[in-house]
């Protein structure tokens, strides 16, 4: 009995050293850049001739918040669960133009979940670099403006889309538990819109997979 109690006590004392600091949490914020949700090509003409115009539907760049919890498998590998939130007005612009217009037709709330595998390129030292990638799931919640002259036929509600994400990061560990962290990642999912959301019968509409980019600066705490 005494031997069992002694063994349990020793395991209890050693557990923090065996499993301690294998988990970490992080939070950061930075610009979230939306990809293209939809493209529409329209033909216009008169007695002098005809031409085509192309417009793209996206959302304005806004600050996004990201939080994650990470578990280290060894010095070089870790798995992470990350969630990102952002909210932005919808945006339309002509193809090939860097200028866009925020139109009062609605807003999109985006929540993404990413489960990447993290590969640490140099697991030791104050400045540490890593790359990561894995599956992603995005919830696009669209709030359509009703009345007030809104003419864009958007849907109202939430649609989930699967995809993937990948990126790179660098962390400066100023203590064994705290680090300042910079990350940049691309999140590619299906578009929340359907051709019939943009035009009757979806005529002239192309639905690409939006490539959303998110760059963050934040703090990581290891426990």
N, C-alpha and C positions, 0 to 999 in steps of 0.2 A: 504493500500500500504506500509506504513511504517513497519507494523507488518511483512509483507512478506519479505521485505528487511532485517529486523532484523533477521528473521528466517533463511534466506539464508546465511547471514553473520555468524551466530552462527554455522550453519552446516559446512560452509567452514573452520571455525577455529577449529572445533572439528574433522573434517575428518582425519587430520594427526594422531591424537591420537587414532581414531577408527581403522584405516586401516594401520597405519604406522608400519614398521618392520614386516609385515606379508609376505613379499617377500625377497628372498635372492638369490644371484648368487655365484657360486663357480667355481674354476678351479684348476686342479691338474695334476700331471704326475707321471708315475711309470711304472714298467715292465708289459708288456702284454704277457701272456703265451697262446699260441694257443693250442687248442685241436687237436684231430685226425680228419683229413678230409676224409681219405680213408685207407683201409687195403687191401693188395693183398697177396694171398697165391699162391705160384708156386711150382710145382713138378719138381725136378731135379733127374736125374738118369744116371747110366752107367751100365757097365757089372757087377759091384760089388754089385749093389743094387740101391735103390732110397730113396729120402728124400724130405721133403717139407721145404720151407723157407717162412717166412712172413715178409713183410715190411710195414711201415706205412708212410703216407704222412701227413705232417703238415707244420708249418712255424716256423722260428726261433724266439726266444724271443727278443722283441724289446720294447723300451719305447713307451708308448701310452699317448695321451693327452685326458683329459676328462673335459667337461664344463657342467654346469647344471643351471637351474633356478628352484627355489622351492617356493611353496606357502603353508604357514601354515594354516591349517583348525582350529586348536586349539592348546593347549599347547603340546599335545602328538601326533597329527596326521598331516601329510603334504603330498602333492603330488609333484612330481618332474619330470622334463623333462631333460634327460641327453643324451649327445652325446659324443661318443668316436671315436678317429681316431688313426690309427697306420698303419705302412707299414713295411713289412718284406719279406726277401727272402724265397722261399719255401724250405722245409727241408724233408729229407727222412732218416729213420733209421730202423734197424732190430728190430722186436718185442722182448721185454724183454731187450733191451739194452738202456742205458742212453746216449749213444753217437750217435750223428747224423751228417749228412753231409749237408751243404748248397750247393745245386747244381745249376748251372747256367742255369736253365730252365725257370725262371720267378720270378715274385714277386707278392705279394698280398697286395692290399690296402683295409683295412677294416674300414667301418664306421658303428657304431651301434647307435640305438636310443632306449632308455629304458624309460618307464613311470612307475616308482615304487610308491607304497604307503609307506611312511616312518613312522615308529612307534618309537617314542622317549621313551626309557626306563626310563630315568630320565630327565624331561624337564627343570630342574633348576640346578643351580650350574655352576661352571667354567668348569668342565669336564663332558661332556654329551655323552651318548651312544645311538645308535639307530640300528634298523634292518630295512631292506627294501626289497621289491620284487614287480615284475610286469611284464607285457609283454615287449618283445624286438623284434626289427627288425634289421637285419644286411644286409649290402650291401657289397658283396665280389667282388672286382674288380681285375681281374687277368690279368697281363701283361705277355704273353707268349714270351719266347725268340725264335726268328726265325733264323734258320741256326746256324752256329758255333758249330755243333755237338750235338745240343739238341735233345734228343730222347724221352723225356717224352711227351705224347700226351695230353697236357692240352688245355682247352678251352681259348678263348680270349674274354674278355668282362666282364660284370657285372651281377651277379645274386643275387637276394634278397631272404632272408630266415627269416621266423618267428621263434620265440622262447620265452624264458622267462629268467629272471635274478633275482638274489637275493644276498644279502650280509649284511654286518654289517659295522658300522663306529663309530668313536669317534671324538669328536670335543672339543678343548680347547678354550673357549671364554675368551680372555684376555680383551675385552671391550664388550659393549652391541651390537656392530655392526661387529666386526672382530673376526674371529676364525681361528685357524690352525686345519686342518681336515685330518684324515686318513681314508681310505676306502678300503675294499676288497670285490670284488663281482665275482660271476660266471655268465657267459652268455652262455646259451645253446641254439643253433639254429640248423636248418638243415644244412647239409654240402653243400657247393657250387658245389661240384663235383658229377658227375653221374658215374655209373660203366663203361660206354663206354668211359668216358674221360680218364680212367686209362688203360684199356686193351680192345682189340678187342672183341666185343660181351659181354664185362663185365665179362669174365670168371675168377673165383677165386677172385672177388673183393667184399668187404663188405664196405658199406658206413654207418659209425656211425654218431651220432649227436655230433659235436665237443663241448666240454666244455671249453670255453675260460675263463681264469682268469685274472683279472686286479686289481692290488693294486696301489693306488695313495696316494700322500701327496700333499696338496694344501691349499688354502686360501678360506674362505667363507666370504662374505660381506652381511650384512642384511640392507635393506633399507625400 
